[in-house]
Amino acid sequence: MPEDRMLERRRFCQLGALAAGSLILPSAGRAQPIAIPVPEGNQASLESAPRRPGPNNVEADARTLFEALKADSPEAGRGFFIPQDVFRAVKGISDPDALHGRMTRLFERDVHELHAELGENAADAEFVRF
């Protein structure tokens, strides 16, 4: 192969590698850390296991979710979701906001569907137990 042709080919390969690298490198970069408050029970300085939440918390949370279903109010049950900024910090995917948004929309849909299943007497529905 003539030397000019070899140089052209080498230059073409170098440009191709450079272009491929520019497409790959941004996605291979490290995510920037997000400062989120660490709950007291999760502090690295703990010397023993934190107190476990009691069953009363679960019962109260379930009651809150039930009231959100009765009222057809996804917003009233939003406390069941991990906050978006915390979700973004702990989820190891390229677009955590899109996933959080999708999960939120599915939750809203489910609340509306479950409210519809309660029927026209939804306001009279009673929470019995969790």
N, C-alpha and C positions, 0 to 999 in steps of 0.2 A: 504494500500500500504506500503511495507517495507520502512524503513527510507532511506536506500541506494538508492532505486529507486526514492524516492521523491527528494533527493539531486541531483541526475542525471537530473531529469526532470527540477528542478529549475535552475540548471546550464545551461541546454540546452536553456531554455527560456531566461535567462540572455544573453547568447551568441547571440541568435536570435535577441533580442532587441538591443544589441550593434551593430550587423551587420546592422540591419535596420536603426539604427540611423546614422551609418557612410555613408549610402547611401543617406539619406535624408538631413543631416546637411549641406553638402557643397552647395547644391542648395538653402538652406534656408538662407545662409549667405547674408549679406548686400553687395551691390555693392559698390565698392570704388568710392568716388566722383572724378570727372574729372574737373580740372580747365579749364573753358572756358571763354573767354572774354565776358562780358555783354555789349551789344550795349548801347550807350549813352541814347537812348530813352527808354531803359528798366531798367535803374538804379533804385534801391529801394529808393534812396534819392529824386526822383522827387516829386515835390509838385503839379504839374499839369500834365495833359495829354500831351504826346509828340506831336509834329507836325506830322500830317498824311502825308504820301508820296503823292505827287501830281499825277495826271493822266499821266503826261509826263513820269514818271518812268515806268508805266505799258505799255505805247505805245512803249517806247524804248526797254523794255524787250521782248515784243511780236515781235518786228522787229528783234531783235537778234535771237530769236528762229526760226523765219521764215527763216532768212539767214542760220541758221544751217541746216534746212530742205532742202533748195535749194542746199546747198553744200554737202549734205549727210555727215554731220560732227557732230556726237553726242557731241564730245568734245567742239565744239563751243557753244553748248547750255547747257553745264554743270553748268553754273551759276544758273540755275533754281533749282538745288538740294541743300538741306541743306548739309553743309559739314559733312563728315563722323564722325569727332570727336565730333561735336555738336550733331549730330543725336544719337551717342552712349551715350552721356551724358543725353539727354532728353527722350530717348525711354525706357520705363519701361518693357523691355522684356529680356529674358535670352541671346539671341544672336543678338544684334542689327546690328552687322557687316554683318551677313548673309542676313538680311532683306534689308539693304542698298545696298548690292551687287546685290541682286535680282532686286530691284527697278532700279538700274543703268542699268542692262542688259535689262530690259524691255523697259526702255527709249531708249537705243541704238537701240533695235529692232524696236521700233515705228518710230524713226527718219529715219531709212533705209526704212521701209515700206512706210512712207508718202513721202519720196523722190521718191521712185519708182512710186507712184501714180501721181506725177507731170509729169512723162514721160520724153521723150528725150529732151523736151524744158524746163526743170527745170530751167536752167540758166536764162531764159527769164521771169520767174514768177515774179509778182509784189506784194509787200505788199500794200494793199489798206488802211486798218484800223483795229483796234482791236475792 
